[in-house]
Amino acid sequence: MKIETAKALVTGGSSGIGLATARLLVSRGARVAICGRDRARLERAAGEIGALSIHADVNDEREVVRMVLRVIDEFGDYSVLINNAGFGSFAPLLDTTLEEMQRVFATNVFGAMLVARESARHFVSRQYGNIVNVASSAGLRGFAGGTAYAASKFALHGMTECWRAELRKANIRVMQINPSEVQTAFFQGRPFSERKLQAGDIAQAIVSMLELEDRGFVTEMSLWATNPE
């Protein structure tokens, strides 16, 4: 697709990978809306990059419906969803509570489904669209302490495959990107080297997936640091 013609929504767009992706899309001429739960941070980010801010919680079905309708109304169309909203919670199995597991799934799985569903309604109606699910290398291989987070990303991986099978006939490209550790606030408090991935690296990869000619698409891409410390 031509990035300069894109009308995009980036969930979790006020920081990290979401913000970096929104910034790059705007710089390439796309019209971009970003959503988030922290209104002040969201509005600062939107003002900084020239995006539309939509205060919304992807856990809330009514807010998701309203958000997607507003994107369509503001832009006159809608063609790209960057399904990025998510967070991590890490603990050994013996310390993992049902409440925390449900909290992670509410955003990483159920929220992702709601935004994709409402976006797909519009994409199917116009027989065109792009969905990029931001998953994780944790959705490819589990690790100690990752019960809630890895399970949520494995679930997103499964949903991606289902949506791809359902929506491909409507000219909707459903793609997934799997970053490994990225230097963002997600891992706040952990030491990182400059040899680790940065949010801008993931943004560049996402945009490269989108700008491939519409006759083809990259179903899945995994990004790892070349030689991290």
N, C-alpha and C positions, 0 to 999 in steps of 0.2 A: 504494500500500500504506500501511498504518498503521505509521509508524516505531516506535511504542511496542510493536508486536508482533514486530518484526524480531529474528531471531537471526542475527547477522552475524559474518563472518570478514574481517579486514582484513590482508592480507599487507603486509610492510614497514611495520608499524603502530607502530614504536617512535620514529619521527621524521617530520618533514616533513608531506607531504600525508596520509600514512597515519594518523599520530597525530592530526592535526587532524580528519580524518573520523571516526575512532573516538571522539574526545572529543565531537564533536557528536552522533553517534548515541547514545552513552551518556546525554548530557544530555537527549535526547528520549525516553528510556525504553527504548531497545533494549538487548538483551543482546549484548555484543560480545567477541570474542576477537581478539587481535592476535598476529602471529607476527613473528619476526626472528631473525637469526643471532647478534647480540650479546646474550647472556643478561642481563648486568647492566643494560644500557640498556633492554632489553625489560621486565624486571621493574620497573624504576623507572617507566617509562611506564605500565605496566598499573596499578601501585599509585596513580599520580597521578590517573588518570581513572576507575578502577573497572572495568577490563576484565580478562578472563582472558588470561593470558600463556601462549603455547605456543612454546617454543624449537624452531625448525625452519628448515631450509634448503630453499627451494623447488626447488633444483637436484637434491635427493635424492628419488627417487621413493618410497622406503619411508617417509621422513619425511613426505612430503606425504600419503600414504595414512593414516598414523597421525594426522596433524594433523586431517584432515577428520573421521575417525571420532571423535576426541576432542571436537570441537565438537558433533557430533550427540549424543554421550553426555552431555556436560556440560549442554547446553541442552535436550535432549529433542527437538530439531528444529534445522533449519538452513534459512535462506531467502535470505540475501544474501551474495554474495561481492564484496568490493572487491579486485580483482586489481591491486594497487598495487606490489608489490615490483619494484624495478628500479634501475639505476644508469647513469651515463653515462661514456663514454670517448671522448675526442676527439683526433683526429690527422689530418694530411693523408694522402691515400692512400699516398704514397710511404713514410710512416712507420708505416702500419698493419700490425700483425703478425697472422698467422693465430691465434696463441694469444690475443691480446687480443680479436679478433673473436669467437672461440669463447666466451671468458669472458663477454662482454656477452650473447651469444645464450643462454647457459646459464641466465641469470636472466630476462632480459627477454622471451624467446620460449619456450624449453623449460619454464622454471619456471612461466610464466603458463599454458601449456598443461596442465601436470600438475595444477595447482590447479583450473583450470576443469574438467578432465575428471573429477576425483574429486568435485568439488562437483556437477557435472551429473548424476552417477550418482544422487545422493540427490534432486536436484531432479526428475529424470525419474520416479523412483519415487513421488514424491508429487504429480506433475503441477503443480508450482509452484516458482518460484525466480527470483532476480534476479542477474545478473552484470554488474558494472561494471568494464570494463577501463580502467585509467588509462594512456592513451597519451601523446601529445605533439603539439604543432604540428609537431615534427620528423618526425612520421609522415605529414604532409600535403605537406611540401615540404622537400627536402634543402638542405644548405648546406655550404660549404667546411669541411672538418675533421670532418664528421659521418658518415663512412662507416659506422662500427660502430653508433653510437647511432641515427641516422636509419633505417638498414636494419632494426634491431630493432623500431622503432616502426611502420614500414611493414608489417613482418611481423605485428605484433600487430593492426594495422588489418585486414589480410586475414583473420586467424583470427577476428576479431570478426564479420566478415560471414559467414563459413562457419558459425560456431556459431549465429548468429542464424537463418540459413536452416534449420539442423537442429533447433534446440530450440524454435522458436516454437510449433510444434504441440503441445508439452508445457506450454504456458503459462509458459514461461521467457523472461523479458525479458533480452536481451543488449544492453548499452549500452556506449558508449565516450565518454570525456571526453578532450579534447585541450587541456591547459594550455599556454600559452606560458611564458616565463620566470617562475619563481616564486621568491620570496625564501626559500630553504631552504638547508640545508647542501649540497644537490646542487651549488649554484653557489658554494660556499665560496671566499672569496678574491677574488670579483669584486664591484666596487662596484655598489650598488643604490640606487635612489631609493624613497621611500615611495610613489611613483606606480606602482611595479611591483606585480604580483600577489603576494598572500600565501597561505600554505597554507590559511588559514581561508576564503578566497574559493573555493578549489576544493572544499573540504569542503561549503560551503553549496550549491554547484552540484550536487554528487553527491547530497546528501540531497534536493534539489528534484526531481531525476530519479526518485529512488526513491519519493517520496511522491505522485507522480501516480497517480490511480486505476488499478488493475490492468488495466482494459479497454484502456489505451493505454500507449505508452512512447515516450520520446525516444531515437531510435536513436543519435544522436551529438550532442555539444555541444563547441564550441571556445570557449576563454576567452582573451581578450587584454586587456592593460591598455588603458584608454581613451586615455590620452595620456602614455605613458612617456617618461622623460628618457633 
